[in-house]
Amino acid sequence: MTERLNNYNQPVGDALPEWSGARLPDAPSLQGRYCRLERLSADRHAAGLYEAYRDAPDARDWTYLPSGPYETPEAYRAWLLNAEMQRDPMHYAVIDASTGQPVGTVALMRIDAANGVIEVGYVTYSPRMQRTRLATEVMALFLRYVFDELGYRRFEWKCDALNAPSCAAAARFGFTFEGIFRQAIVTRGRNRDTAWYSIIDSEYPALITAFERWLAPDNFDANGVQQQKLGTLVAESRAGR
């Protein structure tokens, strides 16, 4: 790669003469084959989400989240009433297309439209959608939305560096590990080192091709078992195969 130099012979980044910023997210819903994302509403989603989360045998899914678990439907609804009013994070409910019921929530957050940076976070999936096609399709819907429709340059994933499942999910979805911010925050009265991951706009076309191939109905047999792994398809797409 040729190094760009300014008038003082100093190396500088690529020029972006056409850049004018990205759009703020405002979609009321995003429709996929297996799921739909709807802007979070306590009236529409609280009861169904609370029941979906109750399928879990214990509270371990809440360990690395900033709030929860919620002991009563009223406590959870109160949290949703506050969350639905926020623009950053902008929370969405995940609706299972086969049942029409909410099965999890996720958010777009730390929205920096001027610099084209946005993060996915508050990933709170019930057992009804964990390790299903829905969980992967959520990421495909967000990738298309933030890169194709809103024009962002960078899509981030951050998590507790000790949260092994979240780190593994970021890698599976094609995010690049960028390092650990030590002692980044204090949460629930304990230290959190934060692992940073990202996808940038130049990587998006190959990644979305891999997601589309994985989500295609013919990638699953009659029992719903995947024929090709997403990680394999990501690697192949990046290699131009």
Secondary structure, DSSP 4 states (H G I P E B T S, - for coil): -PPEE-TTS-EEPPP-TT---PPPP--SEEE-SSEEEEE--HHHHHHHHHHHHTTSSSSGGGTTSSS---SSHHHHHHHHHHHTT-SSSEEEEEEETTT--EEEEEEEEEEETTTTEEEEEEEEE-TTTTTSHHHHHHHHHHHIIIIIIS--SEEEEEEETT-HHHHHHHHHTTPEEEEEEEEEEEETTEEEEEEEEEEETTTHHHHHHHHHHHHSGGGB-TT--BSS-HHHHHHHHHTT-
